[in-house]
Amino acid sequence: MKNGNRPPEIRINRISLGPFEQRVLPWMAARLPGWITPDMLTILGLLASLLIGASYWLTQFSLNWLWVANFGLVLHWWADSLDGTLARVRHIERDRYGFFVDHYSDTITVFLICFGMGISPIIDLRISLLLIISYNSLAILVYLVSMTRGVFKISFAGMGPTEIRVIIIITNTLIWLLGNPLIKVFHLEITIFDIVGLICSIILIAYYLIFGEIERRKLSIVDPPRSAKIRDSE
């Protein structure tokens, strides 16, 4: 992207489940009824994130709501992954609009899910807020790289949004099976999701710092100090 005038020209999405998605998503998109539009799928994804957040809040009454959260995560993957794929399959891409709406809705999704977790008994609110901060920090880095180098990178070390959903579904199922047990660590009682949330936050922050420095070094070569440019031209 140059001066923010258009979406990035290079898209990097090397997730572990990439080969599966590359086969399945176009197949599903090609078979959707004509009345379903990419915008409708985006709205469905937002509704799914609201369902997930509400389900987490409702776990204070019954852990069976974790299965509803799992359903919401699958539904969100389906809608969120298919909106852009559907536009490409039908050749109705709206690059700037799609780029904006996709990541605008992602921010809302992260807040709804993490806040729903935080007001539930399965994770400490402070940890869920840390997840929001760390995830959005990495997202900001992705957008900055998109603006400065025209490269949109949404996967890190084989991990992307799809893999994160799978981890959450597995954790939900584990908590349901074990009954959300409290684990003692240095006189503190924490839940399984507290541990997973802390680990994920640390990984996201590490990604932000490491890949941020890598991108800074790349940009320092692509865009050297002006004095160096003058010497080179001489």
C-alpha positions in Angstrom: 0.0 0.0 0.0 1.4 3.4 -0.9 0.3 6.3 1.2 -2.7 4.3 2.3 -4.4 4.7 -1.1 -5.1 1.1 -1.7 -5.1 -2.3 0.1 -1.7 -4.2 0.2 -0.6 -5.9 -3.0 1.1 -8.9 -1.3 -0.9 -11.1 1.1 0.9 -13.6 3.3 -1.3 -16.2 5.0 0.9 -19.3 5.7 -1.3 -20.8 8.4 -1.1 -24.5 9.4 -4.7 -25.1 8.2 -4.1 -23.1 5.0 -4.2 -26.1 2.6 -7.6 -27.2 4.1 -9.1 -23.7 3.7 -7.8 -23.2 0.2 -9.7 -26.3 -0.9 -12.8 -26.0 1.2 -13.6 -22.3 1.1 -13.8 -21.8 -2.7 -15.9 -25.0 -2.9 -18.4 -23.7 -0.3 -18.5 -20.2 -1.8 -19.3 -21.5 -5.3 -22.3 -23.3 -3.9 -23.9 -20.5 -1.8 -27.2 -19.1 -3.1 -27.1 -16.0 -5.1 -29.0 -13.9 -2.6 -26.2 -14.3 0.0 -23.7 -11.4 -0.3 -20.3 -10.9 1.3 -21.7 -8.1 3.5 -24.4 -10.5 4.8 -21.6 -12.9 5.8 -19.7 -10.1 7.5 -22.8 -9.2 9.6 -23.4 -12.9 10.3 -19.8 -13.1 11.6 -20.5 -10.1 14.0 -23.6 -11.8 15.2 -21.7 -15.0 15.8 -19.1 -13.1 17.9 -21.9 -11.6 19.9 -23.3 -15.1 20.5 -19.9 -16.3 21.6 -19.4 -13.4 24.1 -22.9 -13.9 25.5 -22.4 -17.7 25.8 -19.2 -17.1 27.9 -21.1 -14.8 30.2 -23.9 -17.4 30.6 -21.4 -20.0 31.7 -21.9 -18.6 35.2 -25.2 -20.5 35.1 -24.1 -23.6 33.3 -20.9 -24.8 31.6 -23.1 -26.3 28.8 -23.0 -22.8 27.3 -19.5 -23.6 26.2 -20.9 -25.8 23.5 -22.9 -22.8 22.2 -19.7 -20.8 22.3 -18.0 -23.6 20.2 -20.9 -23.5 17.7 -20.5 -19.7 17.5 -16.7 -20.1 16.9 -17.4 -22.5 14.0 -20.1 -20.2 12.6 -17.8 -17.2 12.9 -15.0 -19.0 11.1 -17.4 -19.9 8.3 -18.8 -16.4 7.9 -15.5 -14.5 8.4 -13.6 -16.8 6.1 -16.2 -16.9 3.3 -17.0 -13.2 2.9 -13.8 -12.4 1.1 -13.7 -15.8 -0.7 -17.3 -15.3 -2.0 -16.3 -11.9 -3.4 -13.3 -13.4 -5.2 -15.3 -16.4 -6.5 -18.0 -14.1 -8.0 -15.4 -11.5 -9.1 -17.1 -8.7 -7.2 -14.1 -7.6 -5.1 -14.2 -4.2 -3.5 -10.6 -4.0 -2.3 -10.5 -0.9 -0.2 -14.0 -1.4 1.2 -13.5 -5.0 1.9 -10.1 -4.4 3.6 -11.7 -1.7 5.8 -14.8 -3.6 6.7 -13.0 -6.9 7.4 -10.6 -5.4 10.0 -13.1 -3.0 11.4 -15.4 -5.9 12.2 -12.4 -7.9 13.5 -11.8 -5.3 16.2 -15.4 -5.5 17.3 -15.2 -9.3 17.3 -12.1 -9.5 19.5 -13.7 -7.1 22.0 -17.1 -9.0 22.2 -15.4 -12.4 22.7 -12.7 -11.4 25.1 -15.0 -9.1 27.2 -17.6 -11.9 27.3 -14.9 -14.2 28.6 -13.8 -11.6 31.2 -17.2 -11.3 32.8 -17.5 -15.0 33.0 -16.1 -17.4 35.7 -13.7 -19.0 33.3 -11.1 -16.3 33.0 -9.9 -13.3 35.0 -11.1 -10.0 33.5 -7.6 -8.5 33.7 -6.2 -11.4 31.6 -9.0 -11.0 29.0 -8.3 -7.3 28.7 -4.6 -8.2 28.3 -5.6 -10.4 25.4 -7.5 -7.6 23.8 -4.5 -5.3 24.1 -1.9 -7.8 22.9 -4.1 -9.0 20.0 -4.9 -5.5 18.8 -1.2 -4.4 19.2 -0.2 -7.2 16.8 -3.1 -6.1 14.5 -1.8 -2.6 14.5 1.6 -3.9 13.5 0.0 -5.8 10.6 -1.7 -2.6 9.4 1.4 -0.5 9.7 3.4 -3.0 7.6 0.5 -3.0 5.1 0.7 0.8 4.8 4.5 1.1 4.6 5.5 -2.0 2.6 2.3 -3.1 0.8 2.6 -6.5 2.5 -0.4 -7.9 4.5 0.8 -10.6 6.8 -1.9 -12.3 8.9 0.0 -15.5 9.9 2.9 -15.8 12.3 4.9 -19.1 12.7 2.0 -21.0 11.1 -0.6 -19.4 13.4 -3.5 -17.3 12.3 -7.2 -16.6 13.2 -8.3 -20.1 12.3 -5.7 -21.8 14.5 -6.6 -19.5 17.4 -10.3 -20.5 17.1 -9.2 -24.2 17.2 -7.2 -23.6 20.4 -10.2 -21.8 22.0 -12.6 -24.7 21.0 -10.2 -27.3 22.5 -9.9 -25.2 25.7 -13.7 -24.8 25.9 -14.1 -28.6 25.6 -11.4 -29.3 28.2 -13.0 -26.9 30.7 -16.4 -28.5 30.1 -15.0 -32.0 30.7 -13.1 -31.0 33.8 -15.7 -28.6 35.3 -13.6 -25.5 35.2 -11.2 -26.5 38.0 -9.1 -24.0 40.0 -5.3 -24.6 39.9 -3.1 -23.4 42.7 0.0 -21.6 41.6 2.1 -19.7 44.2 -0.9 -19.3 46.6 -3.1 -18.1 43.6 -6.1 -20.0 42.3 -6.3 -19.7 38.5 -8.4 -21.4 35.8 -7.3 -23.3 32.7 -8.3 -20.3 30.6 -6.2 -18.0 32.8 -3.2 -20.1 31.9 -4.1 -20.2 28.2 -4.9 -16.5 28.1 -1.6 -15.6 29.7 0.4 -17.8 27.4 -1.4 -16.4 24.3 -0.8 -12.8 25.5 2.9 -13.4 26.0 3.2 -15.0 22.6 1.3 -12.2 20.9 3.4 -9.6 22.6 6.6 -11.5 21.7 5.4 -11.6 18.0 4.8 -7.9 18.2 8.3 -7.1 19.5 10.2 -9.5 17.3 8.4 -9.0 14.0 8.2 -5.3 14.7 12.0 -5.1 14.9 12.3 -7.3 11.8 10.1 -4.9 9.8 11.9 -1.9 11.2 15.2 -3.3 9.9 13.6 -4.0 6.5 12.3 -0.5 6.2 15.6 1.0 7.2 17.1 -0.6 4.1 14.2 0.2 1.8 14.0 3.8 3.1 17.6 4.8 4.3 18.4 8.2 5.8 18.4 11.0 3.4 22.1 11.7 3.8 22.9 8.1 2.8 20.7 8.6 -0.3 22.7 11.7 -1.3 26.0 9.9 -0.9 24.8 6.9 -3.0 23.7 9.2 -5.8 27.0 11.0 -5.8 
